[in-house]
């Protein structure tokens, strides 16, 4: 029998095999004490688990095959219920993984399987419009349930919209008093080629929106200098001394015939706003005010690969509060002057509230300048509870930077698919660095995520999740933060033993390379204007996570890489389905997480994989699966 890898601690209280009608205690793997009440009441005999023996006739350097038996959801559920296992505490390595790990990591008699992507070939979300679709841009402004204006672009056409300002009002009289604001009746302005979200000098001089407006964007390609989107303070009329901060505005893409709109970035329109990003949200630099409750939904933001250029990001948020991005693809900004690139999403320290990302797909963003990432969120300079909540999203194929980087005070990541990869070739000599980088600590909650690493190339990195790796390496923040870690029910998969041919892949990196529960574990507290730098031992819960493909580390300075937390499961590639669920699932009674969103694949219109909870035959013990859940 093969020995457990180093990271598979044998502090197992009880492992229980659960069939459809019985619960059996695995007496051979108890750490001590009586079998569980659930097992003993079932009247089942103890069952010892055996390691699977190596096959001496297996050819060298063969790749372990993932399970392909997930033919239908019904069959998958039936197979899952036929034999499940219960892990109450400690860590456990499946017999198949005991055999596979030394072959992958030591002898080399097996090679890693080729990385696959779940859902890329059969996604069913609406696709983005293309020029070949020959669709006409159309934007309807809805107020109080009625369409009040129809536009042909997001920004204004200077050939027509400017004349009403500078030719003596020959086409439309300029609103000249607060009793006749432009936003009260935007239809005549829209008819002359003005747009609701422009910021071109001498053109977009007053607002056409009011709080509560919804803009329905029809499927088409929105491109050119008149389609950069600026959401920021504007006056009601020309030379109005008062500017109004946008609030409660929704930009909603419509899907028709399976096609949704795309905003295709091109060179700057000559205005300072679109020079920041094709979508720029700003509070005007007015202290204490924010562009509040702005929502984008069902629209893609992309870089025109022929000549597009965005200096900082695809979406740049600089003073928003409670910004929501829903059902969007944001991609291509790595091509922004490669190898330098730009962020897919960038949020500055002027943001507050809850930044929500739901069913967002981020890819092909990042670069060496900055560096840039698929998403980069900064510390809020005013809100001690500033929160980034990313759910049911897919971040993949970042270049040079991370698939998710945040300095925010609170980070909640639920049901996401963080997919690393290998270098794309050419200019892009490496793939991503970290998957999830919580640069300065704070509150981190990760549940039901799938995290994939591979040989990302030289000058990249091997960790999937980092917590406070930069310590005090940033400017001081004027507001304090709480420090805690809760990482539960996630699945970590390594498709290589190293990221660069030498240095290993591993799941967790904490500040100063010290794992929780070991002497010296602490993190530096980000200094504030009122408190000097100090250190704190954060509350840490790392439990019920599943791991595939990682190699145990024996080199003394690398032993922190073996940290897996509590109730940790290591399984083999042969037990891993193509949707990154397990054909041999394990469950735990370690606290059931109420209210955790179901995993919903961003590329498959919210498709979930399975129901991961079950109840024993007495309908008493409700347990949940180890690894990424979908319940």
Beta strands, then each sheet from edge to edge (+ up, - down):
strand 1: 15-18
strand 2: 23-25
strand 3: 62-63
strand 4: 84-87
strand 5: 91-93
strand 6: 110-111
strand 7: 127-128
strand 8: 139-143
strand 9: 146-151
strand 10: 214-217
strand 11: 221-223
strand 12: 229-231
strand 13: 234-235
strand 14: 243-244
strand 15: 250-253
strand 16: 259-260
strand 17: 262-265
strand 18: 277-282
strand 19: 291-292
strand 20: 295-297
strand 21: 300-303
strand 22: 313-318
strand 23: 320-321
strand 24: 324-331
strand 25: 343-347
strand 26: 354-363
strand 27: 375-377
strand 28: 387-391
strand 29: 394-396
strand 30: 404-406
strand 31: 410-414
strand 32: 417-419
strand 33: 436-438
strand 34: 443-447
strand 35: 450-453
strand 36: 463-467
strand 37: 484-488
strand 38: 491-494
strand 39: 506-510
strand 40: 523-525
strand 41: 534-536
strand 42: 539-543
strand 43: 546-548
strand 44: 568-570
strand 45: 586-588
strand 46: 613-615
strand 47: 622-625
sheet 1: 2+ 1- 4+ 45+ 47- 46+
sheet 2: 3+ 6+
sheet 3: 5+ 44+ 43+ 38+ 35+ 32+ 29+ 26+ 24+ 20+ 15+ 10+ 8- 9+
sheet 4: 5+ 44+ 43+ 38+ 35+ 32+ 29+ 26+ 28+ 31+ 34+ 37+ 42+
sheet 5: 5+ 44+ 43+ 38+ 35+ 32+ 29+ 26+ 24+ 21+ 17+ 11+
sheet 6: 7+ 16+
sheet 7: 12+ 18+ 22+ 25+ 27+ 30+ 33+ 36+ 39+
sheet 8: 13+ 14-
sheet 9: 19+ 23+
sheet 10: 40+ 41-
end
